[in-house]
Amino acid sequence: MSIEEIPLTAENQLFTIQLGGQKLRLRLIFRDSGGWILDLLNLNDTPLVTGIPLVQGADLLESHSGLGFSGGLWVVSDDEAHEYPTKANLGTLSHLYFVSRY
């Protein structure tokens, strides 16, 4: 098992990253009362999974295991008072980690 922090900033973003040997595009958008939402896309920007809210305490990919992801995504906050990443603390006090299953 390995743990890798995904580098994020507190702004809407779209970038390519390799996670568990698979290249993906990650799109994060702040949706006001909906908070931060994650979309996973292939390299052609075709959606694989969309509308994943960034919440703590659960593997964000667990219900999408049929897509062949080799690990899970977990949100962790440095401050227990913030259950969800805020508009301003994503990447500084709230972090997104990829945890490989192998």
Protein Blocks (a to p, Z undefined) as FASTA:
>chain_A
ZZdddddddddddddddeehiacddddddehjnopadddddfkopafbghiacdehiafk
lmmmmnopabdcddddfblklmbacfklgoklpccddddfZZ
